[in-house]
Amino acid sequence: MEANADQALIRRLADGRFHSGAELGEALGISRAAIWKRIRRLEQLGLAVESVRGKGYRLSSPLDLLDPEALEAAFRGHAALRFLPVTESTNGDALALAGEGVSSPVVITTEFQSAGRGRRGRAWQSPFGANLYLSVLYELAGGYSALGGLSLAAGVAVARALEREAPGLNAGLKWPNDLLVDGAKLGGVLIELAGEMDGRVQVVVGVGLNVAMSERQADAIDQNWIDLRQACPAPPARTALAGAVGRELLAMLDRFAVDGFAPFMAEFQALDLCLDRPVTVHGPDGARDGVARGVAEDGALCVDIGGERRLVHGGEVSLRLR
């Protein structure tokens, strides 16, 4: 009940206009004092609420809230939709569904993640209604060994969705899982797995995309970032973007289940921001400088280091462009 009332309050404030405490209290059926307490809770979701005597409350900027009914229609016949306004992690939710034996595919999305995850255990900043947080649960055969290049294929799928919903964006891919615009991070992909090592695997493909994030909300991000509001003159609506990304991921997984990474390799190479550029590879033995030379058929990064061609796999290294 508490969570539902919080969401009802957010919907009332989403237009970015002032609403008096009396108006909000009447609409939600609670006292003005209770409204004030709920306003304080919204700040825990990363929402900045302004309070002006005689005018009431408003969000510092309007919210473009997701439309679950429109998304359910977008995925009908392709995947089930699980929408939770607030959750810890959409990838975590997907893994929990896999553990419960829920049949896939399932698309999970949310307005806010309290424990969003990036690669290598990093936190993914997930303020309410600001960005896109979406995961797909999908079953693949062939065990873990058949999944080489999946994160790269997922990056291609997200780039396709962005090309359609935000034409002219000119996003590129940095191996193994980052989407960049003008050298700044727009989003990323996180692959997680559940299932048998050599049998059927429940794959979770998680995507985070920055859409309209304030400097205050991004204060904890420790790298150069950009969002769609900065990168294109007319950023797509979040519901349309979520539908496009989800459909492209599902189509990619359908193809990947049959042909693996091969059908996506050329398209990844065309979007590859590392290709023929100096890179620094950070691995267990320290940092080594080299030149990136594309990717192998299993998605490994090919790097020329000290006159020798090396294959670098995603689980072993991090990579920084020099």
Stockholm file with secondary structure:
# STOCKHOLM 1.0

chainA/1-322         MEANADQALIRRLADGRFHSGAELGEALGISRAAIWKRIRRLEQLGLAVESVRGKGYRLSSPLDLLDPEALEAAFRGHAALRFLPVTESTNGDALALAGEGVSSPVVITTEFQSAGRGRRGRAWQSPFGANLYLSVLYELAGGYSALGGLSLAAGVAVARALEREAPGLNAGLKWPNDLLVDGAKLGGVLIELAGEMDGRVQVVVGVGLNVAMSERQADAIDQNWIDLRQACPAPPARTALAGAVGRELLAMLDRFAVDGFAPFMAEFQALDLCLDRPVTVHGPDGARDGVARGVAEDGALCVDIGGERRLVHGGEVSLRLR
#=GR chainA/1-322 SS CHHHHHHHHHHHHTTCCCBCHHHHHHHHTSCHHHHHHHHHHHGGGTCCEEEETTTEEEESSCCCCCCHHHHHHHHTTTCEEEEEEEESCHHHHHHHHHHTTCCSCEEEEEEEESSCBCGGGCBCCCCTTTSEEEEEEEEESSCGGGGTTHHHHHHHHHHHHHHHHSTTCCCEEETTTEEEETTEEEEEEEEEEEECSSSCEEEEEEEEECCSCCTTTTTTCCSCBCCHHHHSSSCCCHHHHHHHHHHHHHHHHHHHHHHTTHHHHHHHHHHBSSTTSEEEEEETTEEEEEEEEEECTTSCEEEEETTEEEEECTTTCEEEEC
#=GC SS_cons         CHHHHHHHHHHHHTTCCCBCHHHHHHHHTSCHHHHHHHHHHHGGGTCCEEEETTTEEEESSCCCCCCHHHHHHHHTTTCEEEEEEEESCHHHHHHHHHHTTCCSCEEEEEEEESSCBCGGGCBCCCCTTTSEEEEEEEEESSCGGGGTTHHHHHHHHHHHHHHHHSTTCCCEEETTTEEEETTEEEEEEEEEEEECSSSCEEEEEEEEECCSCCTTTTTTCCSCBCCHHHHSSSCCCHHHHHHHHHHHHHHHHHHHHHHTTHHHHHHHHHHBSSTTSEEEEEETTEEEEEEEEEECTTSCEEEEETTEEEEECTTTCEEEEC
//
